[in-house]
Amino acid sequence: MNKYELTLVLDGKSGAVKKKKVVETLEKTLKIFKGAVAESKEWGVKELAYKLGKSETGLYLYFELELDPKSVKALNDKLRTDPDLIRFLLIRKDK
């Protein structure tokens, strides 16, 4: 298992319910791919550098993941299709 960093950006106007839904969906998806969340942080709402769709602010969520390298592409594809996410970034941490 490799370690990865995942940063999710939701609309800044997203409420606690939408944030909770996204986190639960991520955890369920990771269970399917036999991964786990090692640590999670909420970075809060920040102003975006430029408007994305109708959003001028973004709610940032950060996760440290442990995931099998073979499952990374599938997780990436799953995140790409999530309508609640404005942007996401999944990168592998150095050893």
Residue frames as qw, qx, qy, qz and C-alpha x, y, z in Angstrom:
[[0.000, 0.888, 0.460, 0.000, 0.00, 0.00, 0.00],
 [0.399, 0.271, -0.002, 0.876, 1.23, 3.46, -0.90],
 [0.115, -0.633, -0.452, 0.618, 0.41, 6.71, 0.82],
 [0.219, 0.509, 0.464, 0.691, -1.46, 9.43, -1.05],
 [0.006, 0.360, 0.328, -0.874, -2.68, 12.96, -0.40],
 [0.084, 0.556, 0.713, 0.419, -6.15, 13.90, -1.60],
 [0.022, 0.291, 0.237, -0.927, -7.47, 17.45, -1.60],
 [0.119, 0.584, 0.763, 0.251, -11.13, 18.02, -2.43],
 [0.033, 0.106, 0.064, -0.992, -12.72, 21.39, -3.21],
 [0.068, 0.611, 0.789, 0.015, -16.48, 21.78, -2.76],
 [0.008, 0.722, 0.263, 0.640, -18.54, 24.89, -3.41],
 [0.178, 0.188, -0.494, 0.830, -17.88, 27.38, -0.59],
 [0.515, -0.215, 0.074, -0.827, -21.61, 27.63, 0.04],
 [0.660, -0.085, -0.736, -0.126, -21.86, 23.88, 0.68],
 [0.592, -0.602, 0.185, -0.503, -23.39, 23.07, 4.02],
 [0.353, -0.445, 0.793, -0.221, -22.45, 20.48, 6.61],
 [0.838, 0.186, 0.431, -0.277, -24.84, 17.97, 5.05],
 [0.738, 0.650, -0.176, -0.048, -23.14, 18.07, 1.64],
 [0.085, 0.702, -0.682, 0.187, -19.68, 17.90, 3.25],
 [0.595, -0.244, 0.706, -0.297, -20.72, 14.88, 5.31],
 [0.870, 0.388, 0.211, -0.218, -22.17, 13.19, 2.19],
 [0.548, 0.727, -0.412, 0.035, -18.91, 13.66, 0.25],
 [0.145, -0.575, 0.761, -0.261, -16.79, 12.31, 3.13],
 [0.742, -0.030, 0.595, -0.307, -19.06, 9.27, 3.57],
 [0.824, 0.546, -0.008, -0.149, -18.99, 8.57, -0.17],
 [0.309, 0.728, -0.601, 0.119, -15.18, 8.77, -0.15],
 [0.388, -0.406, 0.770, -0.302, -14.94, 6.36, 2.80],
 [0.847, 0.206, 0.407, -0.272, -17.31, 3.86, 1.14],
 [0.695, 0.678, -0.232, -0.057, -15.35, 4.06, -2.10],
 [0.070, 0.673, -0.711, 0.190, -12.07, 3.49, -0.27],
 [0.658, -0.190, 0.667, -0.294, -13.52, 0.40, 1.44],
 [0.869, 0.443, 0.138, -0.171, -14.41, -1.00, -1.97],
 [0.590, 0.700, -0.366, 0.168, -10.84, -0.37, -3.17],
 [0.867, -0.294, -0.268, 0.301, -9.38, -1.76, 0.11],
 [0.347, 0.456, -0.218, 0.790, -7.94, 1.60, 1.14],
 [0.451, -0.664, -0.513, 0.306, -8.20, 3.69, 4.29],
 [0.042, 0.886, -0.021, 0.462, -8.14, 7.30, 5.46],
 [0.647, -0.057, -0.464, 0.602, -5.12, 7.82, 7.72],
 [0.189, -0.421, -0.314, 0.829, -5.87, 11.47, 8.52],
 [0.161, 0.681, 0.534, 0.474, -8.34, 14.13, 7.49],
 [0.209, -0.382, -0.237, 0.869, -8.45, 17.89, 7.94],
 [0.241, 0.834, 0.476, 0.143, -10.84, 20.63, 6.97],
 [0.456, 0.013, 0.037, 0.889, -8.94, 23.63, 5.68],
 [0.084, 0.618, 0.392, -0.677, -12.05, 25.79, 5.62],
 [0.472, 0.783, 0.397, 0.076, -13.57, 28.12, 3.05],
 [0.387, -0.432, 0.260, 0.772, -11.14, 30.08, 0.91],
 [0.449, 0.752, 0.010, -0.482, -11.60, 32.49, -1.97],
 [0.824, 0.233, 0.413, 0.310, -10.78, 30.93, -5.32],
 [0.339, -0.330, 0.326, 0.819, -8.26, 32.56, -7.65],
 [0.267, 0.075, -0.452, -0.848, -10.89, 32.61, -10.38],
 [0.697, 0.064, 0.272, -0.661, -14.54, 31.70, -10.67],
 [0.002, -0.096, 0.975, 0.202, -15.23, 27.98, -11.24],
 [0.117, -0.516, -0.821, -0.214, -18.71, 27.58, -12.63],
 [0.256, -0.808, -0.262, -0.463, -20.85, 29.65, -10.26],
 [0.743, -0.569, -0.218, 0.278, -18.47, 29.32, -7.31],
 [0.210, 0.855, -0.245, 0.405, -16.25, 32.12, -6.08],
 [0.337, -0.608, 0.631, -0.345, -15.24, 30.35, -2.85],
 [0.752, 0.118, -0.637, -0.117, -14.29, 26.77, -2.13],
 [0.734, -0.547, 0.305, -0.264, -14.48, 24.51, 0.92],
 [0.457, 0.546, -0.701, 0.050, -11.19, 22.59, 1.11],
 [0.889, -0.354, 0.220, -0.188, -10.96, 19.08, 2.58],
 [0.279, 0.644, -0.712, 0.025, -7.61, 17.27, 2.94],
 [0.952, -0.204, 0.139, -0.181, -7.10, 13.53, 3.37],
 [0.014, 0.565, -0.820, -0.084, -4.07, 11.29, 3.80],
 [0.918, 0.103, -0.014, -0.382, -4.88, 7.91, 2.27],
 [0.326, -0.363, 0.860, 0.149, -3.40, 4.44, 2.19],
 [0.773, 0.452, 0.110, -0.432, -4.33, 2.81, -1.09],
 [0.756, 0.007, 0.571, 0.321, -3.23, 0.00, -3.37],
 [0.068, -0.442, 0.407, 0.796, -1.53, 1.48, -6.49],
 [0.083, 0.208, 0.862, 0.455, -3.81, -0.58, -8.74],
 [0.017, -0.702, -0.700, 0.130, -6.88, 1.22, -7.32],
 [0.174, -0.465, -0.040, 0.867, -5.67, 4.78, -7.90],
 [0.060, -0.032, -0.563, -0.823, -7.00, 5.11, -11.45],
 [0.258, -0.512, -0.793, -0.206, -10.41, 3.78, -10.40],
 [0.267, -0.653, -0.449, 0.549, -10.58, 6.24, -7.47],
 [0.125, -0.293, 0.225, 0.921, -9.51, 9.07, -9.79],
 [0.145, -0.247, -0.707, -0.646, -12.28, 8.17, -12.25],
 [0.293, -0.613, -0.726, 0.106, -14.84, 7.99, -9.41],
 [0.232, -0.575, -0.234, 0.749, -13.84, 11.44, -8.13],
 [0.077, -0.070, 0.450, 0.887, -13.99, 12.88, -11.65],
 [0.231, -0.402, -0.724, -0.511, -17.67, 11.93, -11.96],
 [0.254, -0.533, -0.654, 0.473, -18.72, 13.31, -8.54],
 [0.107, 0.739, 0.368, 0.554, -21.01, 16.32, -9.17],
 [0.459, -0.861, -0.202, 0.083, -20.42, 17.79, -5.68],
 [0.643, -0.407, 0.168, 0.626, -16.71, 18.39, -6.29],
 [0.294, 0.921, -0.082, -0.241, -15.43, 21.52, -8.00],
 [0.470, 0.662, -0.577, 0.091, -11.85, 20.25, -8.14],
 [0.881, -0.438, 0.177, 0.009, -9.71, 17.51, -6.63],
 [0.353, 0.718, -0.594, 0.079, -6.04, 16.58, -6.54],
 [0.948, -0.282, 0.147, -0.029, -4.72, 13.09, -5.77],
 [0.394, 0.735, -0.534, 0.138, -0.94, 12.73, -5.46],
 [0.907, -0.149, -0.339, 0.201, 1.41, 10.06, -4.14],
 [0.384, -0.889, 0.248, -0.025, 3.51, 10.99, -1.12],
 [0.426, 0.619, -0.644, 0.142, 7.24, 10.41, -1.23],
 [0.870, -0.206, -0.440, 0.079, 8.55, 7.36, 0.56]]
